[in-house]
Amino acid sequence: MKFALITLVSFLVLLGFSSCEKVIKVDLNDTDQKVVIEGTILRGDTVQRIRITKTQNFDESTAPPAVDNASVTVTDNLGNTVNFTSVGNGWYEATNYPGVEGRTYTLTAVVDGNTYTGSSTMPVYQPIELLYAGFYPFGTDTLISVIPAHYDQQGVVNYYQFHVYVNGIRDKSIYIQDDQFTDGNLVVQPLFGPELLLNDTVRVDMFCIDKPVYTYFNQLSVNSSNSATPANPVSNLSGGCMGYFSARTFDSKTAVVN
């Protein structure tokens, strides 16, 4: 496997140009529970999943309360509607409903008589061309980072999200990219975060997402890295709930660090 040396300083400079938007502060110990919806429609998948829970106080360590009695439907811009069925623990599933690029999907969820809606448009599919490791001298140490090389669609504003798994365990960091400086090019931006060692097995899932979903995770990332009181990222769901709804494409590759 070939290894590319990407200049760490250049990457940090690019990060410095990224902008953040104003967020709305919320009370971490607000006794008024809010509904949380996390849903995706994946390209090509015939089983789609949506989860609905409720918030809890910041100092509670138990799992968030699941909502299993909601009414959940998704309709695309061609009028195709599917009903989601509760399968327990807040999860709802729909079968034989593959996601299609370019279509706009609208989620409607009714929880305790309240209606929540949100729409998302599925971007064009972009694959990971190559997954490899980059080695970066850092003082007396060497940082190892994974690089999902992928081409960016020219002339279109594109947004990406990544899930990183090291030896089968997902790293919980938020990895997102836009193409502000890479439009139409081969993107070789490293994903700094998980501590990688030689012989680690790394899997990267890459999702093409739309702008509202990118904005949500960008604000969530800013909140996670800020020592001040966390804030509620702007959701693409209406009705007063929290969370997001995302129509997205998906590709995955695995490599061994050596």
Secondary structure, DSSP 8 states (H G I E B T S, - for coil): -------HHHHHHHHHT------EE--TT-SS--EEEEEEEEBT-SEEEEEEEE---TT--S---B--S-EEEEEETTS-EEEEEEEETTEEEEES--B-TT-EEEEEEEETTEEEEEEEE--------EEEEEEEEETTEEEEEEEEEEE--TTS--EEEEEEEETTEEEEEEEEEE-TTTTTSEE---B--S---TT-EEEEEEEEE-HHHHHHHHHHHHHHH-SS--EE---SEESS-EEEEEEEEEEEEEEE--
